[in-house]
Amino acid sequence: MRNILRRFSAIAAGATLLAGAVSAAPATAAAPVDATAPVDVQLLSISDFHGYLQPPTPGQGGQIPGPNGTPVTVGGAAYLASHLKELRSGHRNSVFFSAGDNFSGWPFEVDAFQDEPTIEVLNEMGLRFSAMGNHELDVSPDFLVDHMEKGRCFGTVNEDSCFTDSTGRRFQGADFDFQSGNIVSKLTGRPVVDPYRIEWFDAPGGKRVPVGFITTTVPDTPTGSTSYQPGLRALDQLETANRYAEELKRRGVEAIVLNVHDGGSPKTAATSSYNECDSAWGPVIDLAKQVTPEIDAVVSGHWHSRFNCMLPDPEGNPRPVVEAGNHGALINEIRLSLDPSTGEVIRDRTSSVNHAVTRDVAPDPAVKKIVDYWAGRGAERFAEPVATQTGSFTRTPNTAGESTAADLFADVHYWDANRTRDGKADLALISAKPAKGSTAVRGDLPFAKGSHPGDADGRILFGESWNAYGYGNPVLTVGVTGRQLDVILEQQWQKQADGSVKSAPLAVSHNVSYSYDPARAVGDRVEPSEVLIDGKPLDPERTYRVAALAYTVIGADGYSAFEGYTDPVRNGPDHEVFLDYLREHKVISPAPLDRVRIKG
């Protein structure tokens, strides 16, 4: 992959003379094939699509800064498909791939159908392969490989998985596959999917030349809040990329692309146009500066950012380092020229550009049909009745910080953990109003009929349950000591820089109660002996099994005392867990607000 421009220039000069000789030949003579002509390869990529089939709103990334700071309206799968067709037109050697996080997104019409609608759309667009992003592991490695790739069903068909698609057929899985070299099984040390992929492209004279695509994934994936997978670990991205580059070289592959689900950002990300580099920084920029010169281009994702850089490799030769935003806003295009005799990239002929997926083109009719179908299915699913309630569950706290909604969801955690063998818990916690970050207690469940025409007094709709609780996080069961648990409860009150105290209440499951004294100093408001779990006082030396969302356990919402937790077990994802709870508990009632008491 060294710069071979001089040798190419000599070849090109010879080719020009040959072309002149050919032009003087009789018109009936067939033009000879120039076996020395460079092989042009078009790489088209997207990143972090996250199932945004419908055009995203401005707040969802549907409006981005364009040239000269002019806002550009972008996104929507049907528009993305039209732009892809236009870009591919006339290119013999073109491949469309993704830098990861295609699904496990947030639009209801894909999330409520196990992200199968996203796979149908990407199949229609002709996606060839994808990086395994962190969100591709939001359920499990087996779910990714067996269900998403191979189409194997689980649960009840057309209710839990394998939904009927827009053609009337059962879900069959992806027509593409996923790669990642650095996310490996703790047990075997082997990658959970293939580490790289080799694509072959047509060259003159019937020859074919290969391009290798190595993939790595953001290293915190095994302990990320949604992708938390205790059975996985991450290897160093730089070492992984260099190792597989050497392996590809041994296999005769000279042109290599690093497709990495880890990102960076321009210095002024909010205002930078999508084709600027603007002092870009971040993990992928650091990686690009160090990774072997045998890699000819670096395609990135994960940060939902937009940049188009040409950065020097360790030998000083420029190569593209790019990120194409998120939610279908951009398509990156890299043009490679390959020497047909060696397969090496002619670096001086490499170019890269980000194309905005504008909505000033006709939407692709085939993709639009799929999008419309799933939007309709989503509306139907939203209106499905799942349970009834005898009273309202609200996020409104009493004077002790307790609410009926948060208590309900703490009970859901406790129930979910204790229906499994390995995840059994002594108690459950949920952050009702965290000191930082987000809360999974997202909405109320009022008894009164809502605005949806399918609703009625006391009826809980599928979509209402989805909107009330959860943000795509798994419930974990972890071990913490009684002393840790006391500190966790104390962290419900956190002193701020200005001397004020911020309240960050935790809801506890129905088998727990405690009292606190607001007149005491922060850090000393809960008396451990008055914390009762199944009627017994908290034992500082005992290890308790606690069920809580991964986001809370890893300290993302401010309860740092969880640090040092032991023996994590992953239970179900929040949305699905609540639905399971409602389907088993057909009638639910608000519990008395008596789990937390104020002293004095």
Number of C-alpha atoms within 10 A of each C-alpha: 19 15 15 14 16 10 11 16 11 11 14 16 11 13 16 12 11 13 14 11 10 15 12 8 11 8 9 6 9 9 11 10 10 13 16 17 18 23 23 21 20 20 19 23 27 30 32 30 28 23 28 26 29 20 21 20 13 13 8 12 18 21 18 23 17 17 13 9 12 12 14 19 21 24 29 26 29 28 27 27 25 20 23 20 13 9 16 16 10 9 11 14 15 17 20 20 20 30 31 32 26 27 26 26 21 15 18 20 27 25 21 23 21 19 22 28 27 28 24 21 24 23 16 14 20 15 21 17 22 27 33 31 31 26 24 25 23 24 22 16 19 12 18 21 20 15 21 27 18 17 20 15 20 14 9 10 13 15 13 14 21 24 20 18 18 18 11 8 10 16 25 20 22 23 18 17 21 26 27 27 27 27 30 20 17 13 9 9 14 15 19 21 19 17 23 22 20 14 14 13 17 16 23 15 12 8 12 14 23 20 23 23 27 28 33 29 29 25 18 14 22 21 18 20 24 25 24 28 22 15 15 20 19 21 17 14 23 16 13 19 26 19 14 19 27 15 12 22 14 10 9 15 21 25 28 26 22 25 30 32 29 26 24 24 24 22 14 12 18 13 16 22 24 27 21 19 22 16 12 20 14 14 14 27 21 14 17 23 16 15 20 19 22 21 24 25 29 26 29 35 30 25 20 20 22 31 26 23 22 17 19 16 20 14 11 10 15 19 22 24 26 35 36 34 27 26 28 32 34 27 26 26 22 20 17 25 21 27 25 22 14 13 21 25 29 23 21 14 14 20 16 22 21 25 18 23 25 20 18 9 12 11 18 18 13 13 24 18 16 21 25 14 16 22 19 12 18 19 13 14 18 21 17 16 18 21 20 20 21 14 17 17 23 20 21 13 16 11 10 17 21 23 23 23 26 33 28 25 28 26 22 25 31 27 20 26 29 18 12 12 8 13 23 21 24 19 25 30 25 27 26 26 23 22 20 12 12 16 20 24 23 17 18 19 23 19 18 14 14 17 8 11 8 15 17 16 14 20 23 27 23 19 20 22 22 21 19 21 25 22 21 23 23 28 32 31 33 24 23 24 21 20 17 21 22 23 19 19 25 22 25 23 21 18 14 9 7 6 8 10 13 14 15 21 23 24 27 29 24 20 15 21 19 21 20 21 15 15 11 10 10 16 16 18 21 21 14 21 14 14 23 17 18 13 10 11 16 22 18 16 11 12 18 22 25 27 35 26 31 24 26 25 26 20 16 17 18 21 25 16 20 20 12 14 18 14 13 21 21 22 24 21 21 24 21 18 22 23 19 15 19 20 14 11 14 12 15 18 14 16 15 11 16 14 19 20 16 15 12 7
